[in-house]
């Protein structure tokens, strides 16, 4: 299986270590691609919305045909993470309110998280964090008037999918002569921002962001979701490209950091504010101390979201 250079974090040149890492990543993606994480209903949704002539009624009928999916979609739409002013009582109301493509992205995202994250404490922790990041992405998207806020929410939900994928095969991975240390690393670095991907690269030659992006693309999740997921630990690449993807990468990275730091900070601390404003993501998005102070109550509330059903 070929590895897309636009999703890779290095240069796929002649360096033996890079080539070996790419082969390892290709093998992992091929293994994950063979899994079937989506129900038939979600598979039909993904195919349906690719057709420019799809209808709201058609999408609604597909979701309503799967009772578990319908309940999950409504639960997510009405969660604190979306912060809607009105509750949706029917699937058709949800599809009409948010749009068919947004609902399809949401349905596929929560099904992925449920499929890979529900069997371990580490997985549950990753999902809780991802829920908070998605909620913070929603606030940042609205306050900064970023484009395609529904896709930004999806990127927040799926930014750490690669961690769940690595956990899925964790028991089969061997590093040197030792069993895979990944679960222990997750525990050791829980609550730390921008750290795990460095350990992953040392262990496997690739990180969770690159793995997650390749698998999302293989599973036909629409762009720019795979691209944003791939680059959320490579912001310089995104900033160089500029445009909507760069803004999304900056927002996801900032939300990722805030999800770790904000729950214990109900009020803005001057030192922390200064530090946040110096973050490259904040600078790229044009955020200063005044902007953070104005948004702080909503950001703090969003950071407490730990489940898509609350």
C-alpha positions in Angstrom: 0.0 0.0 0.0 1.3 3.4 -0.9 1.9 6.1 1.7 0.7 9.6 0.6 3.6 12.0 0.9 1.2 14.9 1.7 0.2 13.1 4.9 3.7 12.1 5.9 5.7 14.1 8.5 9.1 13.7 6.9 10.7 13.3 3.4 10.2 9.9 1.8 13.7 9.9 0.4 16.5 7.3 0.5 17.0 7.3 4.2 16.7 3.7 5.4 15.0 4.6 8.7 12.4 6.7 6.8 11.8 3.9 4.4 11.4 1.4 7.1 9.0 3.7 9.0 6.9 4.1 5.8 6.7 0.3 5.3 5.6 -0.1 8.9 3.0 2.6 8.5 1.8 1.0 5.2 1.4 -2.4 6.9 -0.5 -0.9 9.8 -2.8 1.1 7.5 -3.4 -2.0 5.4 -4.4 -4.0 8.5 -6.7 -1.3 9.7 -8.2 -0.8 6.3 -9.4 -4.4 6.3 -11.5 -3.8 9.4 -15.2 -2.8 9.1 -15.8 -0.1 11.7 -18.9 1.3 10.0 -22.4 -0.2 10.1 -24.1 -0.7 6.7 -26.2 2.4 7.5 -23.1 4.6 7.9 -21.5 3.1 4.8 -24.7 4.0 2.8 -24.6 7.5 4.3 -21.0 8.1 3.2 -21.9 6.9 -0.3 -25.1 8.8 -0.5 -23.7 12.3 0.4 -21.0 11.9 -2.2 -23.8 12.3 -4.8 -24.6 15.9 -5.4 -28.3 15.0 -5.9 -29.0 13.4 -2.5 -32.0 14.6 -0.5 -32.6 15.3 3.2 -35.4 12.7 3.2 -33.0 10.1 1.8 -30.4 10.7 4.5 -33.1 10.8 7.2 -34.5 7.5 6.1 -31.1 5.8 6.2 -30.5 7.0 9.7 -34.0 6.1 11.0 -33.6 2.6 9.5 -30.9 1.9 12.1 -32.4 2.5 15.6 -29.0 2.4 17.4 -27.5 4.9 14.9 -30.5 7.2 15.2 -30.3 7.2 18.9 -26.5 7.9 18.8 -26.9 10.8 16.4 -29.6 12.4 18.4 -27.6 11.9 21.6 -24.6 13.6 20.0 -26.5 16.4 18.4 -28.1 17.2 21.8 -24.8 16.9 23.7 -23.2 19.8 25.5 -20.4 19.6 22.9 -22.5 21.2 20.2 -24.1 23.9 22.5 -27.3 24.2 20.4 -30.0 26.5 21.7 -32.7 24.0 20.8 -32.9 20.3 21.3 -33.6 18.0 18.3 -36.4 15.6 18.9 -36.2 13.8 15.6 -33.6 12.7 13.1 -35.2 14.9 10.3 -34.9 17.9 12.6 -31.2 17.2 13.2 -30.5 16.7 9.5 -32.4 19.9 8.6 -30.7 21.9 11.4 -27.1 20.8 10.8 -27.2 19.6 7.3 -26.9 16.1 5.8 -23.1 16.1 5.3 -22.5 17.4 8.8 -24.7 14.7 10.3 -23.0 12.1 8.2 -19.6 13.2 9.4 -20.9 13.1 13.0 -22.4 9.7 12.6 -19.2 8.2 11.1 -17.0 9.9 13.7 -18.9 8.7 16.8 -19.2 5.2 15.4 -15.4 5.1 14.9 -14.8 6.3 18.5 -17.4 3.8 19.9 -15.9 1.0 17.8 -12.3 1.5 18.8 -12.4 3.2 22.2 -15.0 1.4 24.3 -13.0 -1.6 25.4 -10.3 -0.1 27.7 -9.8 2.6 30.2 -7.1 4.2 28.0 -9.6 4.2 25.1 -12.2 5.9 27.3 -9.8 8.5 28.4 -8.9 9.3 24.7 -12.6 9.6 23.8 -13.3 11.9 26.7 -10.4 14.1 25.7 -11.5 14.1 22.1 -15.0 15.2 23.1 -13.6 18.2 25.0 -11.4 19.1 22.0 -14.4 18.9 19.7 -16.4 21.2 22.0 -13.6 23.7 22.2 -13.3 23.6 18.4 -16.9 24.5 18.1 -16.5 27.5 20.4 -13.3 28.7 18.6 -15.0 28.2 15.2 -18.0 30.3 16.2 -16.1 33.1 17.9 -13.5 33.4 15.2 -16.0 32.8 12.4 -13.9 30.1 10.9 -15.2 28.4 7.7 -16.8 24.9 7.8 -17.3 24.7 11.5 -19.0 21.3 11.3 -15.9 19.8 9.7 -13.7 21.5 12.3 -15.8 19.8 15.0 -15.3 16.5 13.2 -11.5 17.1 13.1 -11.6 17.7 16.9 -13.4 14.5 17.5 -11.0 12.4 15.3 -7.7 14.1 15.9 -6.5 11.3 18.2 -8.1 8.4 16.4 -4.6 7.1 15.6 -4.0 6.5 19.3 -7.1 4.2 19.5 -5.9 2.4 16.4 -2.5 1.7 17.9 -4.2 0.5 21.1 -6.3 -1.8 19.0 -3.3 -3.8 18.0 -1.2 -2.9 21.0 -0.8 -6.5 22.3 0.7 -7.6 18.9 3.3 -4.9 18.6 6.9 -5.7 19.6 9.5 -3.0 20.0 13.0 -4.5 20.0 12.6 -7.5 22.3 10.0 -5.9 24.6 6.2 -6.1 24.4 4.6 -2.9 23.2 5.0 -0.2 25.9 2.3 2.0 24.4 -0.4 1.7 27.0 2.1 2.5 29.8 3.3 5.5 27.8 -0.3 6.8 27.5 -0.7 6.6 31.3 2.7 8.2 31.9 2.0 11.1 29.6 -1.7 11.5 30.3 -2.7 15.2 30.5 0.4 16.4 28.6 0.0 18.3 25.4 2.1 17.7 22.3 4.2 14.9 23.7 3.0 11.5 22.7 3.7 11.8 19.0 7.4 12.2 19.7 7.5 8.9 21.6 5.5 7.2 18.9 7.9 8.3 16.2 10.8 6.9 18.3 9.0 3.6 18.8 7.3 3.0 15.5 8.7 5.5 13.0 5.4 7.2 12.6 2.9 8.9 14.9 -0.8 8.7 15.7 -1.7 11.7 13.6 -0.2 10.3 10.4 -1.7 6.8 11.0 -5.1 8.2 11.8 -5.1 10.4 8.6 -4.1 7.5 6.3 -6.8 5.2 7.7 -9.5 7.9 7.6 -8.6 8.5 3.9 -8.8 4.7 3.3 -12.2 4.7 4.9 -13.4 7.5 2.6 -13.8 10.2 5.3 -13.9 13.4 3.2 -11.2 15.9 3.0 -10.0 18.1 4.6 -10.5 15.9 7.7 -7.6 13.5 7.0 -5.3 16.4 6.1 -6.1 18.3 9.3 -5.7 15.2 11.5 -2.3 14.4 9.8 -1.0 17.9 10.4 -2.1 18.6 13.9 1.4 17.9 15.1 3.0 19.5 12.0 1.6 23.1 12.2 4.4 24.6 10.2 3.4 22.6 7.1 -0.2 23.8 7.5 0.8 27.4 8.0 2.9 27.3 4.9 -0.1 26.0 2.9 -2.3 28.7 4.6 -6.0 28.7 3.8 -8.8 26.9 5.6 -6.8 23.8 6.4 -4.2 25.9 8.2 -6.9 27.6 10.3 -8.4 24.3 11.2 -5.0 22.8 12.2 -4.3 25.9 14.4 -7.8 25.6 16.0 -7.5 21.9 16.6 -4.0 22.3 18.1 -5.2 25.2 20.3 -8.3 23.2 21.4 -6.1 20.2 22.2 -3.9 22.3 24.5 -6.9 24.1 26.1 -8.6 20.8 26.8 -5.7 19.9 29.1 -5.2 23.3 30.7 -8.6 24.9 31.1 -10.7 22.6 33.4 -8.6 23.8 36.4 -8.7 27.5 35.4 -12.2 29.0 35.7 -10.7 32.4 35.5 -7.9 33.6 33.2 -4.5 33.7 34.8 -2.2 36.5 33.6 0.8 34.3 33.3 -1.1 31.6 31.5 -2.8 34.1 29.2 0.6 35.5 28.1 1.8 32.0 27.5 -1.3 31.1 25.4 -0.9 34.3 23.3 2.7 33.3 22.5 1.5 30.0 21.1 2.0 29.9 17.3 -1.6 28.7 16.9 -3.0 31.8 18.8 -0.8 34.1 16.7 -1.9 32.4 13.5 -5.6 32.8 14.5 -5.0 36.4 15.7 -5.9 35.8 19.3 -4.6 38.2 22.0 -5.2 38.5 25.7 -8.4 40.6 25.2 -9.9 37.9 22.8 -9.0 35.1 25.2 -10.5 36.9 28.2 -13.8 37.5 26.3 -14.0 33.9 25.3 -12.8 32.4 28.5 -16.2 31.5 30.2 -17.4 29.6 27.1 -14.0 28.0 26.6 -13.9 26.9 30.2 -17.4 25.4 30.0 -16.6 23.6 26.8 -13.4 22.2 28.2 -15.5 20.3 30.8 -17.3 18.3 28.1 -16.0 14.7 28.4 -18.7 12.7 26.7 -20.8 13.2 23.5 -23.9 12.2 25.4 -23.8 14.8 28.1 
